[in-house]
Amino acid sequence: MRGRLALMKRGAVLINVARGDIVAEEALYAALKDKVIAGAMLDTWYVYPSAASPTRTPRAFPSTS
């Protein structure tokens, strides 16, 4: 996944409106942190809150903005 993200133009924005684990979260985080791509818009969370964990954060990595 990192290799595919690296092929994108530096000003590109990844848009993911699919459900499920389509984009590797760690690779996307690295691409954003290292400014390989300009941004990402996601219509899905990597981890959804549940009744047992209602305050769960939707991501495993800190915000890059």
PDB file of N, CA, C and O in Angstrom:
ATOM      1  N   MET A   1       0.822  -1.197   0.000  1.00  0.00           N
ATOM      2  CA  MET A   1       0.000   0.000   0.000  1.00  0.00           C
ATOM      3  C   MET A   1       0.868   1.264   0.000  1.00  0.00           C
ATOM      4  O   MET A   1       0.540   2.229  -0.690  1.00  0.00           O
ATOM      5  N   ARG A   2       1.964   1.275   0.758  1.00  0.00           N
ATOM      6  CA  ARG A   2       2.833   2.471   0.773  1.00  0.00           C
ATOM      7  C   ARG A   2       3.346   2.786  -0.623  1.00  0.00           C
ATOM      8  O   ARG A   2       3.414   3.950  -1.019  1.00  0.00           O
ATOM      9  N   GLY A   3       3.707   1.748  -1.368  1.00  0.00           N
ATOM     10  CA  GLY A   3       4.204   1.948  -2.720  1.00  0.00           C
ATOM     11  C   GLY A   3       3.161   2.570  -3.632  1.00  0.00           C
ATOM     12  O   GLY A   3       3.485   3.418  -4.463  1.00  0.00           O
ATOM     13  N   ARG A   4       1.919   2.155  -3.482  1.00  0.00           N
ATOM     14  CA  ARG A   4       0.844   2.718  -4.307  1.00  0.00           C
ATOM     15  C   ARG A   4       0.572   4.167  -3.934  1.00  0.00           C
ATOM     16  O   ARG A   4       0.348   5.001  -4.812  1.00  0.00           O
ATOM     17  N   LEU A   5       0.590   4.472  -2.655  1.00  0.00           N
ATOM     18  CA  LEU A   5       0.376   5.856  -2.224  1.00  0.00           C
ATOM     19  C   LEU A   5       1.520   6.738  -2.710  1.00  0.00           C
ATOM     20  O   LEU A   5       1.301   7.898  -3.061  1.00  0.00           O
ATOM     21  N   ALA A   6       2.725   6.206  -2.734  1.00  0.00           N
ATOM     22  CA  ALA A   6       3.893   6.977  -3.191  1.00  0.00           C
ATOM     23  C   ALA A   6       3.803   7.319  -4.673  1.00  0.00           C
ATOM     24  O   ALA A   6       4.455   8.263  -5.120  1.00  0.00           O
ATOM     25  N   LEU A   7       3.015   6.580  -5.444  1.00  0.00           N
ATOM     26  CA  LEU A   7       2.849   6.872  -6.872  1.00  0.00           C
ATOM     27  C   LEU A   7       1.915   8.052  -7.133  1.00  0.00           C
ATOM     28  O   LEU A   7       1.875   8.589  -8.240  1.00  0.00           O
ATOM     29  N   MET A   8       1.163   8.451  -6.103  1.00  0.00           N
ATOM     30  CA  MET A   8       0.221   9.558  -6.259  1.00  0.00           C
ATOM     31  C   MET A   8       0.978  10.883  -6.301  1.00  0.00           C
ATOM     32  O   MET A   8       2.085  10.982  -5.772  1.00  0.00           O
ATOM     33  N   LYS A   9       0.390  11.896  -6.925  1.00  0.00           N
ATOM     34  CA  LYS A   9       0.989  13.226  -6.959  1.00  0.00           C
ATOM     35  C   LYS A   9       0.971  13.806  -5.546  1.00  0.00           C
ATOM     36  O   LYS A   9       0.100  13.471  -4.743  1.00  0.00           O
ATOM     37  N   ARG A  10       1.918  14.658  -5.251  1.00  0.00           N
ATOM     38  CA  ARG A  10       2.058  15.235  -3.911  1.00  0.00           C
ATOM     39  C   ARG A  10       0.805  16.009  -3.475  1.00  0.00           C
ATOM     40  O   ARG A  10       0.496  16.052  -2.284  1.00  0.00           O
ATOM     41  N   GLY A  11       0.093  16.610  -4.406  1.00  0.00           N
ATOM     42  CA  GLY A  11      -1.109  17.368  -4.080  1.00  0.00           C
ATOM     43  C   GLY A  11      -2.384  16.536  -4.086  1.00  0.00           C
ATOM     44  O   GLY A  11      -3.477  17.073  -3.903  1.00  0.00           O
ATOM     45  N   ALA A  12      -2.254  15.227  -4.296  1.00  0.00           N
ATOM     46  CA  ALA A  12      -3.427  14.346  -4.397  1.00  0.00           C
ATOM     47  C   ALA A  12      -4.119  14.165  -3.054  1.00  0.00           C
ATOM     48  O   ALA A  12      -3.507  14.257  -1.990  1.00  0.00           O
ATOM     49  N   VAL A  13      -5.412  13.906  -3.145  1.00  0.00           N
ATOM     50  CA  VAL A  13      -6.217  13.594  -1.960  1.00  0.00           C
ATOM     51  C   VAL A  13      -6.859  12.233  -2.196  1.00  0.00           C
ATOM     52  O   VAL A  13      -7.523  12.023  -3.212  1.00  0.00           O
ATOM     53  N   LEU A  14      -6.664  11.319  -1.267  1.00  0.00           N
ATOM     54  CA  LEU A  14      -7.270   9.995  -1.352  1.00  0.00           C
ATOM     55  C   LEU A  14      -8.695  10.086  -0.812  1.00  0.00           C
ATOM     56  O   LEU A  14      -8.914  10.608   0.281  1.00  0.00           O
ATOM     57  N   ILE A  15      -9.653   9.584  -1.568  1.00  0.00           N
ATOM     58  CA  ILE A  15     -11.050   9.569  -1.134  1.00  0.00           C
ATOM     59  C   ILE A  15     -11.484   8.117  -1.020  1.00  0.00           C
ATOM     60  O   ILE A  15     -11.430   7.369  -1.997  1.00  0.00           O
ATOM     61  N   ASN A  16     -11.916   7.715   0.172  1.00  0.00           N
ATOM     62  CA  ASN A  16     -12.373   6.350   0.405  1.00  0.00           C
ATOM     63  C   ASN A  16     -13.812   6.389   0.910  1.00  0.00           C
ATOM     64  O   ASN A  16     -14.068   6.775   2.050  1.00  0.00           O
ATOM     65  N   VAL A  17     -14.742   5.989   0.057  1.00  0.00           N
ATOM     66  CA  VAL A  17     -16.153   5.914   0.459  1.00  0.00           C
ATOM     67  C   VAL A  17     -16.599   4.468   0.603  1.00  0.00           C
ATOM     68  O   VAL A  17     -17.785   4.190   0.781  1.00  0.00           O
ATOM     69  N   ALA A  18     -15.649   3.554   0.527  1.00  0.00           N
ATOM     70  CA  ALA A  18     -15.958   2.130   0.669  1.00  0.00           C
ATOM     71  C   ALA A  18     -16.096   1.752   2.137  1.00  0.00           C
ATOM     72  O   ALA A  18     -15.566   2.431   3.017  1.00  0.00           O
ATOM     73  N   ARG A  19     -16.791   0.698   2.383  1.00  0.00           N
ATOM     74  CA  ARG A  19     -16.890   0.163   3.737  1.00  0.00           C
ATOM     75  C   ARG A  19     -15.833  -0.907   3.903  1.00  0.00           C
ATOM     76  O   ARG A  19     -15.525  -1.636   2.960  1.00  0.00           O
ATOM     77  N   GLY A  20     -15.287  -1.001   5.075  1.00  0.00           N
ATOM     78  CA  GLY A  20     -14.313  -2.051   5.351  1.00  0.00           C
ATOM     79  C   GLY A  20     -12.887  -1.550   5.248  1.00  0.00           C
ATOM     80  O   GLY A  20     -12.636  -0.373   4.991  1.00  0.00           O
ATOM     81  N   ASP A  21     -11.981  -2.450   5.451  1.00  0.00           N
ATOM     82  CA  ASP A  21     -10.555  -2.142   5.506  1.00  0.00           C
ATOM     83  C   ASP A  21      -9.952  -2.164   4.101  1.00  0.00           C
ATOM     84  O   ASP A  21      -9.244  -3.104   3.740  1.00  0.00           O
ATOM     85  N   ILE A  22     -10.232  -1.130   3.317  1.00  0.00           N
ATOM     86  CA  ILE A  22      -9.752  -1.046   1.939  1.00  0.00           C
ATOM     87  C   ILE A  22      -8.358  -0.418   1.882  1.00  0.00           C
ATOM     88  O   ILE A  22      -7.507  -0.864   1.112  1.00  0.00           O
ATOM     89  N   VAL A  23      -8.127   0.595   2.678  1.00  0.00           N
ATOM     90  CA  VAL A  23      -6.844   1.303   2.708  1.00  0.00           C
ATOM     91  C   VAL A  23      -6.132   0.940   4.011  1.00  0.00           C
ATOM     92  O   VAL A  23      -6.725   1.022   5.087  1.00  0.00           O
ATOM     93  N   ALA A  24      -4.881   0.544   3.917  1.00  0.00           N
ATOM     94  CA  ALA A  24      -4.105   0.201   5.109  1.00  0.00           C
ATOM     95  C   ALA A  24      -3.886   1.470   5.941  1.00  0.00           C
ATOM     96  O   ALA A  24      -3.270   2.429   5.478  1.00  0.00           O
ATOM     97  N   GLU A  25      -4.396   1.458   7.165  1.00  0.00           N
ATOM     98  CA  GLU A  25      -4.351   2.649   8.019  1.00  0.00           C
ATOM     99  C   GLU A  25      -2.923   3.124   8.274  1.00  0.00           C
ATOM    100  O   GLU A  25      -2.667   4.327   8.217  1.00  0.00           O
ATOM    101  N   GLU A  26      -2.005   2.236   8.548  1.00  0.00           N
ATOM    102  CA  GLU A  26      -0.626   2.633   8.833  1.00  0.00           C
ATOM    103  C   GLU A  26       0.028   3.275   7.612  1.00  0.00           C
ATOM    104  O   GLU A  26       0.749   4.264   7.745  1.00  0.00           O
ATOM    105  N   ALA A  27      -0.215   2.727   6.439  1.00  0.00           N
ATOM    106  CA  ALA A  27       0.355   3.289   5.206  1.00  0.00           C
ATOM    107  C   ALA A  27      -0.236   4.668   4.919  1.00  0.00           C
ATOM    108  O   ALA A  27       0.485   5.580   4.515  1.00  0.00           O
ATOM    109  N   LEU A  28      -1.537   4.822   5.125  1.00  0.00           N
ATOM    110  CA  LEU A  28      -2.176   6.121   4.906  1.00  0.00           C
ATOM    111  C   LEU A  28      -1.647   7.145   5.897  1.00  0.00           C
ATOM    112  O   LEU A  28      -1.359   8.282   5.522  1.00  0.00           O
ATOM    113  N   TYR A  29      -1.516   6.753   7.158  1.00  0.00           N
ATOM    114  CA  TYR A  29      -0.974   7.659   8.178  1.00  0.00           C
ATOM    115  C   TYR A  29       0.432   8.129   7.784  1.00  0.00           C
ATOM    116  O   TYR A  29       0.739   9.318   7.860  1.00  0.00           O
ATOM    117  N   ALA A  30       1.275   7.188   7.365  1.00  0.00           N
ATOM    118  CA  ALA A  30       2.649   7.543   6.977  1.00  0.00           C
ATOM    119  C   ALA A  30       2.650   8.489   5.782  1.00  0.00           C
ATOM    120  O   ALA A  30       3.424   9.446   5.754  1.00  0.00           O
ATOM    121  N   ALA A  31       1.799   8.235   4.802  1.00  0.00           N
ATOM    122  CA  ALA A  31       1.733   9.097   3.613  1.00  0.00           C
ATOM    123  C   ALA A  31       1.294  10.508   3.982  1.00  0.00           C
ATOM    124  O   ALA A  31       1.795  11.480   3.416  1.00  0.00           O
ATOM    125  N   LEU A  32       0.375  10.628   4.914  1.00  0.00           N
ATOM    126  CA  LEU A  32      -0.080  11.957   5.348  1.00  0.00           C
ATOM    127  C   LEU A  32       0.980  12.648   6.197  1.00  0.00           C
ATOM    128  O   LEU A  32       1.265  13.830   6.002  1.00  0.00           O
ATOM    129  N   LYS A  33       1.563  11.911   7.136  1.00  0.00           N
ATOM    130  CA  LYS A  33       2.569  12.477   8.032  1.00  0.00           C
ATOM    131  C   LYS A  33       3.798  12.945   7.260  1.00  0.00           C
ATOM    132  O   LYS A  33       4.360  14.002   7.548  1.00  0.00           O
ATOM    133  N   ASP A  34       4.205  12.148   6.280  1.00  0.00           N
ATOM    134  CA  ASP A  34       5.396  12.469   5.489  1.00  0.00           C
ATOM    135  C   ASP A  34       5.095  13.365   4.290  1.00  0.00           C
ATOM    136  O   ASP A  34       5.982  13.653   3.486  1.00  0.00           O
ATOM    137  N   LYS A  35       3.845  13.802   4.175  1.00  0.00           N
ATOM    138  CA  LYS A  35       3.391  14.693   3.108  1.00  0.00           C
ATOM    139  C   LYS A  35       3.620  14.100   1.715  1.00  0.00           C
ATOM    140  O   LYS A  35       3.932  14.817   0.764  1.00  0.00           O
ATOM    141  N   VAL A  36       3.460  12.779   1.615  1.00  0.00           N
ATOM    142  CA  VAL A  36       3.518  12.100   0.324  1.00  0.00           C
ATOM    143  C   VAL A  36       2.279  12.470  -0.486  1.00  0.00           C
ATOM    144  O   VAL A  36       2.354  12.655  -1.701  1.00  0.00           O
ATOM    145  N   ILE A  37       1.140  12.577   0.198  1.00  0.00           N
ATOM    146  CA  ILE A  37      -0.107  13.058  -0.410  1.00  0.00           C
ATOM    147  C   ILE A  37      -0.626  14.208   0.433  1.00  0.00           C
ATOM    148  O   ILE A  37      -0.231  14.369   1.588  1.00  0.00           O
ATOM    149  N   ALA A  38      -1.509  15.003  -0.142  1.00  0.00           N
ATOM    150  CA  ALA A  38      -1.978  16.214   0.536  1.00  0.00           C
ATOM    151  C   ALA A  38      -3.062  15.956   1.576  1.00  0.00           C
ATOM    152  O   ALA A  38      -3.186  16.709   2.542  1.00  0.00           O
ATOM    153  N   GLY A  39      -3.845  14.900   1.387  1.00  0.00           N
ATOM    154  CA  GLY A  39      -4.916  14.678   2.338  1.00  0.00           C
ATOM    155  C   GLY A  39      -5.684  13.405   2.057  1.00  0.00           C
ATOM    156  O   GLY A  39      -5.399  12.673   1.110  1.00  0.00           O
ATOM    157  N   ALA A  40      -6.666  13.165   2.908  1.00  0.00           N
ATOM    158  CA  ALA A  40      -7.524  11.988   2.740  1.00  0.00           C
ATOM    159  C   ALA A  40      -8.909  12.313   3.282  1.00  0.00           C
ATOM    160  O   ALA A  40      -9.054  12.995   4.297  1.00  0.00           O
ATOM    161  N   MET A  41      -9.906  11.819   2.594  1.00  0.00           N
ATOM    162  CA  MET A  41     -11.296  11.939   3.036  1.00  0.00           C
ATOM    163  C   MET A  41     -11.859  10.531   3.158  1.00  0.00           C
ATOM    164  O   MET A  41     -11.879   9.772   2.190  1.00  0.00           O
ATOM    165  N   LEU A  42     -12.313  10.195   4.349  1.00  0.00           N
ATOM    166  CA  LEU A  42     -12.790   8.844   4.608  1.00  0.00           C
ATOM    167  C   LEU A  42     -14.253   8.876   5.025  1.00  0.00           C
ATOM    168  O   LEU A  42     -14.661   9.697   5.847  1.00  0.00           O
ATOM    169  N   ASP A  43     -15.028   7.979   4.453  1.00  0.00           N
ATOM    170  CA  ASP A  43     -16.439   7.859   4.800  1.00  0.00           C
ATOM    171  C   ASP A  43     -16.667   6.623   5.669  1.00  0.00           C
ATOM    172  O   ASP A  43     -17.776   6.094   5.745  1.00  0.00           O
ATOM    173  N   THR A  44     -15.616   6.186   6.310  1.00  0.00           N
ATOM    174  CA  THR A  44     -15.715   5.010   7.162  1.00  0.00           C
ATOM    175  C   THR A  44     -14.650   5.100   8.246  1.00  0.00           C
ATOM    176  O   THR A  44     -13.594   5.696   8.034  1.00  0.00           O
ATOM    177  N   TRP A  45     -14.918   4.524   9.380  1.00  0.00           N
ATOM    178  CA  TRP A  45     -13.937   4.462  10.453  1.00  0.00           C
ATOM    179  C   TRP A  45     -13.229   3.130  10.381  1.00  0.00           C
ATOM    180  O   TRP A  45     -13.790   2.145   9.900  1.00  0.00           O
ATOM    181  N   TYR A  46     -11.982   3.098  10.863  1.00  0.00           N
ATOM    182  CA  TYR A  46     -11.250   1.841  10.920  1.00  0.00           C
ATOM    183  C   TYR A  46     -11.771   0.985  12.066  1.00  0.00           C
ATOM    184  O   TYR A  46     -11.847  -0.238  11.947  1.00  0.00           O
ATOM    185  N   VAL A  47     -12.129   1.626  13.177  1.00  0.00           N
ATOM    186  CA  VAL A  47     -12.666   0.936  14.348  1.00  0.00           C
ATOM    187  C   VAL A  47     -13.906   1.686  14.796  1.00  0.00           C
ATOM    188  O   VAL A  47     -13.840   2.876  15.105  1.00  0.00           O
ATOM    189  N   TYR A  48     -15.020   1.003  14.833  1.00  0.00           N
ATOM    190  CA  TYR A  48     -16.266   1.638  15.237  1.00  0.00           C
ATOM    191  C   TYR A  48     -16.474   1.544  16.738  1.00  0.00           C
ATOM    192  O   TYR A  48     -16.097   0.539  17.341  1.00  0.00           O
ATOM    193  N   PRO A  49     -17.069   2.570  17.368  1.00  0.00           N
ATOM    194  CA  PRO A  49     -17.427   2.474  18.779  1.00  0.00           C
ATOM    195  C   PRO A  49     -18.456   1.352  18.959  1.00  0.00           C
ATOM    196  O   PRO A  49     -19.199   1.015  18.037  1.00  0.00           O
ATOM    197  N   SER A  50     -18.481   0.798  20.138  1.00  0.00           N
ATOM    198  CA  SER A  50     -19.448  -0.251  20.447  1.00  0.00           C
ATOM    199  C   SER A  50     -20.064   0.039  21.811  1.00  0.00           C
ATOM    200  O   SER A  50     -19.638   0.965  22.500  1.00  0.00           O
ATOM    201  N   ALA A  51     -21.042  -0.732  22.193  1.00  0.00           N
ATOM    202  CA  ALA A  51     -21.669  -0.554  23.506  1.00  0.00           C
ATOM    203  C   ALA A  51     -20.641  -0.769  24.616  1.00  0.00           C
ATOM    204  O   ALA A  51     -20.683  -0.092  25.643  1.00  0.00           O
ATOM    205  N   ALA A  52     -19.727  -1.700  24.413  1.00  0.00           N
ATOM    206  CA  ALA A  52     -18.697  -1.985  25.411  1.00  0.00           C
ATOM    207  C   ALA A  52     -17.607  -0.917  25.448  1.00  0.00           C
ATOM    208  O   ALA A  52     -16.943  -0.736  26.469  1.00  0.00           O
ATOM    209  N   SER A  53     -17.426  -0.214  24.335  1.00  0.00           N
ATOM    210  CA  SER A  53     -16.381   0.813  24.242  1.00  0.00           C
ATOM    211  C   SER A  53     -16.906   2.020  23.464  1.00  0.00           C
ATOM    212  O   SER A  53     -16.468   2.272  22.341  1.00  0.00           O
ATOM    213  N   PRO A  54     -17.849   2.772  24.059  1.00  0.00           N
ATOM    214  CA  PRO A  54     -18.502   3.865  23.328  1.00  0.00           C
ATOM    215  C   PRO A  54     -17.614   5.071  23.029  1.00  0.00           C
ATOM    216  O   PRO A  54     -17.950   5.863  22.148  1.00  0.00           O
ATOM    217  N   THR A  55     -16.512   5.234  23.720  1.00  0.00           N
ATOM    218  CA  THR A  55     -15.641   6.389  23.488  1.00  0.00           C
ATOM    219  C   THR A  55     -14.388   6.017  22.705  1.00  0.00           C
ATOM    220  O   THR A  55     -13.429   6.787  22.669  1.00  0.00           O
ATOM    221  N   ARG A  56     -14.389   4.866  22.091  1.00  0.00           N
ATOM    222  CA  ARG A  56     -13.242   4.404  21.304  1.00  0.00           C
ATOM    223  C   ARG A  56     -12.940   5.394  20.183  1.00  0.00           C
ATOM    224  O   ARG A  56     -13.849   5.862  19.497  1.00  0.00           O
ATOM    225  N   THR A  57     -11.661   5.709  20.003  1.00  0.00           N
ATOM    226  CA  THR A  57     -11.257   6.593  18.909  1.00  0.00           C
ATOM    227  C   THR A  57     -11.330   5.819  17.585  1.00  0.00           C
ATOM    228  O   THR A  57     -11.059   4.618  17.573  1.00  0.00           O
ATOM    229  N   PRO A  58     -11.680   6.462  16.495  1.00  0.00           N
ATOM    230  CA  PRO A  58     -11.847   5.758  15.225  1.00  0.00           C
ATOM    231  C   PRO A  58     -10.528   5.408  14.535  1.00  0.00           C
ATOM    232  O   PRO A  58     -10.542   4.813  13.458  1.00  0.00           O
ATOM    233  N   ARG A  59      -9.409   5.759  15.125  1.00  0.00           N
ATOM    234  CA  ARG A  59      -8.138   5.488  14.457  1.00  0.00           C
ATOM    235  C   ARG A  59      -7.096   5.040  15.479  1.00  0.00           C
ATOM    236  O   ARG A  59      -7.248   5.258  16.681  1.00  0.00           O
ATOM    237  N   ALA A  60      -6.052   4.419  14.982  1.00  0.00           N
ATOM    238  CA  ALA A  60      -4.970   3.932  15.845  1.00  0.00           C
ATOM    239  C   ALA A  60      -3.819   4.928  15.927  1.00  0.00           C
ATOM    240  O   ALA A  60      -2.944   4.790  16.782  1.00  0.00           O
ATOM    241  N   PHE A  61      -3.806   5.933  15.047  1.00  0.00           N
ATOM    242  CA  PHE A  61      -2.696   6.865  14.976  1.00  0.00           C
ATOM    243  C   PHE A  61      -3.172   8.282  15.290  1.00  0.00           C
ATOM    244  O   PHE A  61      -4.347   8.592  15.091  1.00  0.00           O
ATOM    245  N   PRO A  62      -2.281   9.147  15.779  1.00  0.00           N
ATOM    246  CA  PRO A  62      -2.693  10.524  16.089  1.00  0.00           C
ATOM    247  C   PRO A  62      -3.034  11.323  14.829  1.00  0.00           C
ATOM    248  O   PRO A  62      -2.652  10.946  13.721  1.00  0.00           O
ATOM    249  N   SER A  63      -3.739  12.402  15.009  1.00  0.00           N
ATOM    250  CA  SER A  63      -4.096  13.283  13.903  1.00  0.00           C
ATOM    251  C   SER A  63      -2.830  13.900  13.311  1.00  0.00           C
ATOM    252  O   SER A  63      -1.887  14.209  14.039  1.00  0.00           O
ATOM    253  N   THR A  64      -2.810  14.077  11.995  1.00  0.00           N
ATOM    254  CA  THR A  64      -1.655  14.680  11.343  1.00  0.00           C
ATOM    255  C   THR A  64      -1.865  16.162  11.068  1.00  0.00           C
ATOM    256  O   THR A  64      -0.956  16.838  10.586  1.00  0.00           O
ATOM    257  N   SER A  65      -3.049  16.671  11.368  1.00  0.00           N
ATOM    258  CA  SER A  65      -3.311  18.092  11.082  1.00  0.00           C
ATOM    259  C   SER A  65      -3.120  18.961  12.285  1.00  0.00           C
ATOM    260  O   SER A  65      -3.303  20.176  12.204  1.00  0.00           O
TER     261      SER A  65
END
